[in-house]
Amino acid sequence: MMSSSFQRLAGACAILAAIGGVAFVVLGNPLLYSILLMLGGLLAAVILVALYGRLRSIDESLAPCALLVGVIGALGSVAHGGYDRANVIHAPASDPLGQAGLPNQIDPRGLLTFGFAGLALLVFAGLMGRRTDFPKGLSDLGYVLGALLVIIYLGRLIILDPTNIVVRIALVAGVVANTMWYAWLGVTLRRQRIGVTDRAPVARTR
């Protein structure tokens, strides 16, 4: 059983992730941008483990798959941020990959940062919706955020142009949904009690 102290830690990480998501977009400094990308991935890993601990009793096959995909996405974000930070601190003499328009080899077009993260979130949102100790609105917002993350990845993959109106709308909506969902999740995790609901999980009927 997950400890209450770890759940509170995960709640704090979710609140920090909400703040970091806004700063990630607002700050234009490449060094800060890359650091926030790394920290966001680390925070997401802790949050996903906490969600898995609360939701694995709902579906013992699907929950581990969501955790695996989500953690891979989180670590991909860390690696992507680390790659960018290394290039900012010690700028290479040339950038043949960028000049050729080739995708990042670690996280091509945001496959891990957006694609994997979105898929994992969609699954966890579904599992949250089947429990009574998570607000239904939190589950619904999780569906929205997960779908937006997948759309952002597909936009970066297919459209390529970051100034495209579809990509811009998805990014803005994603920032808003990301901030709201992580902040709400953080408050929920810090307020929930460990033990009562975990001993007797109740599926929400629709």
C-alpha positions as CSV (number, residue, x, y, z in Angstrom):
1,M,0.0,0.0,0.0
2,M,1.3,3.5,-0.8
3,S,2.2,5.6,2.2
4,S,0.4,8.8,3.0
5,S,3.6,10.7,3.0
6,F,4.4,9.7,-0.6
7,Q,0.9,10.7,-1.6
8,R,1.3,14.1,-0.1
9,L,4.7,14.4,-1.9
10,A,3.0,13.5,-5.2
11,G,0.4,16.1,-4.5
12,A,3.1,18.8,-3.9
13,C,4.8,17.6,-7.2
14,A,1.5,18.0,-9.1
15,I,1.1,21.6,-7.8
16,L,4.7,22.3,-8.8
17,A,4.0,20.8,-12.2
18,A,1.0,23.1,-12.7
19,I,3.2,26.1,-11.9
20,G,6.1,24.8,-14.0
21,G,3.8,24.2,-17.0
22,V,2.9,27.9,-17.1
23,A,6.5,29.0,-16.7
24,F,7.5,26.6,-19.4
25,V,5.4,28.6,-21.9
26,V,5.9,32.1,-20.5
27,L,9.7,32.0,-20.1
28,G,11.6,32.4,-23.4
29,N,15.0,31.7,-22.0
30,P,16.3,28.5,-23.7
31,L,18.3,27.4,-20.6
32,L,15.3,27.8,-18.2
33,Y,13.1,26.2,-20.8
34,S,15.3,23.1,-20.9
35,I,15.6,22.9,-17.1
36,L,11.8,23.1,-16.7
37,L,11.4,20.4,-19.3
38,M,13.7,18.1,-17.2
39,L,12.1,19.0,-13.9
40,G,8.6,18.5,-15.4
41,G,9.5,15.0,-16.4
42,L,10.8,14.1,-12.9
43,L,7.7,15.5,-11.3
44,A,5.5,13.6,-13.7
45,A,7.2,10.3,-12.8
46,V,6.4,10.8,-9.1
47,I,2.8,11.8,-9.9
48,L,2.3,8.7,-12.1
49,V,3.6,6.3,-9.5
50,A,1.2,7.8,-7.0
51,L,-1.7,7.5,-9.4
52,Y,-0.7,3.9,-10.1
53,G,-0.7,3.2,-6.4
54,R,-4.2,4.5,-6.0
55,L,-5.7,3.0,-9.2
56,R,-4.1,-0.4,-9.7
57,S,-6.9,-2.1,-7.8
58,I,-9.3,-1.0,-10.5
59,D,-7.5,-2.8,-13.3
60,E,-4.4,-4.7,-12.5
61,S,-3.5,-5.2,-16.1
62,L,-4.2,-1.8,-17.6
63,A,-2.8,0.3,-14.7
64,P,0.8,-1.1,-15.1
65,C,0.7,-0.4,-18.8
66,A,-0.3,3.2,-18.3
67,L,2.4,3.6,-15.7
68,L,5.0,2.1,-18.0
69,V,4.0,4.3,-21.0
70,G,3.8,7.4,-18.8
71,V,7.1,6.9,-17.1
72,I,8.8,6.4,-20.5
73,G,7.2,9.6,-21.6
74,A,8.4,11.4,-18.5
75,L,12.0,10.1,-18.9
76,G,11.8,11.1,-22.5
77,S,11.0,14.7,-21.4
78,V,14.0,14.6,-19.0
79,A,16.3,13.4,-21.7
80,H,15.0,15.9,-24.2
81,G,15.5,18.8,-21.7
82,G,19.0,17.5,-20.9
83,Y,19.9,17.4,-24.5
84,D,18.7,21.0,-25.1
85,R,20.4,22.2,-21.9
86,A,23.7,20.6,-23.0
87,N,23.5,22.5,-26.3
88,V,22.7,25.8,-24.6
89,I,25.6,25.6,-22.1
90,H,28.1,24.5,-24.7
91,A,26.7,25.5,-28.1
92,P,27.9,23.2,-30.9
93,A,29.9,24.7,-33.7
94,S,27.2,23.7,-36.1
95,D,23.8,22.1,-36.0
96,P,23.5,19.8,-39.1
97,L,20.3,18.1,-37.8
98,G,18.5,21.3,-37.2
99,Q,19.6,22.8,-40.5
100,A,18.4,19.7,-42.3
101,G,15.1,19.9,-40.4
102,L,15.5,16.5,-38.8
103,P,13.6,15.7,-35.6
104,N,15.2,15.3,-32.2
105,Q,16.5,11.7,-32.0
106,I,15.6,11.4,-28.4
107,D,12.1,12.7,-28.6
108,P,11.1,13.0,-32.3
109,R,8.4,15.7,-32.7
110,G,7.5,15.2,-29.0
111,L,6.6,11.5,-29.3
112,L,7.5,10.9,-25.6
113,T,6.9,14.3,-24.1
114,F,3.4,14.7,-25.7
115,G,2.4,11.4,-27.4
116,F,3.3,8.9,-24.6
117,A,2.3,11.3,-21.9
118,G,-1.1,11.9,-23.5
119,L,-1.9,8.2,-23.9
120,A,-0.9,7.4,-20.3
121,L,-3.1,10.2,-19.1
122,L,-6.1,9.0,-21.1
123,V,-5.8,5.6,-19.4
124,F,-5.4,7.0,-15.9
125,A,-8.3,9.4,-16.4
126,G,-10.5,6.4,-17.3
127,L,-9.4,4.6,-14.2
128,M,-10.0,7.7,-12.0
129,G,-13.5,7.9,-13.4
130,R,-14.2,4.4,-12.1
131,R,-13.5,5.4,-8.5
132,T,-15.7,7.5,-6.1
133,D,-12.8,9.1,-4.2
134,F,-11.6,11.1,-7.3
135,P,-13.9,13.9,-8.5
136,K,-15.6,13.1,-11.8
137,G,-14.6,16.5,-13.2
138,L,-10.9,15.7,-12.6
139,S,-11.3,12.5,-14.6
140,D,-13.1,14.4,-17.4
141,L,-10.5,17.1,-17.5
142,G,-7.8,14.4,-17.6
143,Y,-9.5,13.1,-20.8
144,V,-9.3,16.6,-22.3
145,L,-5.7,17.1,-21.4
146,G,-4.7,13.6,-22.6
147,A,-6.4,14.2,-26.0
148,L,-4.8,17.7,-26.3
149,L,-1.3,16.2,-25.7
150,V,-1.9,13.6,-28.4
151,I,-3.2,16.3,-30.8
152,I,-0.1,18.5,-30.1
153,Y,2.1,15.5,-30.9
154,L,0.2,14.8,-34.2
155,G,0.3,18.5,-35.1
156,R,4.1,18.6,-34.6
157,L,4.4,15.4,-36.6
158,I,2.1,16.1,-39.5
159,I,1.9,19.9,-39.8
160,L,5.4,20.7,-38.6
161,D,4.8,24.5,-38.7
162,P,4.7,25.6,-35.0
163,T,2.9,28.8,-36.0
164,N,0.0,26.8,-37.6
165,I,-3.4,27.9,-36.1
166,V,-4.3,24.3,-35.1
167,V,-1.1,23.8,-33.3
168,R,-1.3,27.2,-31.6
169,I,-4.9,26.5,-30.4
170,A,-4.0,23.1,-29.1
171,L,-0.9,24.5,-27.3
172,V,-2.9,27.3,-25.6
173,A,-5.7,24.9,-24.6
174,G,-3.1,22.4,-23.4
175,V,-1.4,24.9,-21.1
176,V,-4.8,25.9,-19.6
177,A,-5.9,22.3,-19.1
178,N,-2.5,21.2,-17.9
179,T,-2.4,23.9,-15.2
180,M,-6.0,23.2,-14.0
181,W,-5.6,19.4,-14.0
182,Y,-2.3,19.2,-12.1
183,A,-3.4,21.9,-9.6
184,W,-6.6,20.1,-9.0
185,L,-4.9,16.7,-8.8
186,G,-2.4,18.1,-6.3
187,V,-5.0,19.4,-4.0
188,T,-7.0,16.1,-4.3
189,L,-4.0,13.9,-3.5
190,R,-3.0,16.0,-0.5
191,R,-6.5,15.9,0.9
192,Q,-7.3,12.2,0.3
193,R,-6.9,9.7,3.1
194,I,-4.9,6.5,2.6
195,G,-6.4,3.3,3.8
196,V,-10.2,3.6,3.8
197,T,-10.7,3.9,0.1
198,D,-7.8,1.6,-0.7
199,R,-9.0,-1.2,1.4
200,A,-12.4,-1.1,-0.3
201,P,-12.2,0.5,-3.7
202,V,-15.6,1.4,-5.1
203,A,-16.2,1.6,-8.9
204,R,-18.2,4.5,-10.1
205,T,-21.2,3.4,-12.1
206,R,-22.1,5.5,-15.1
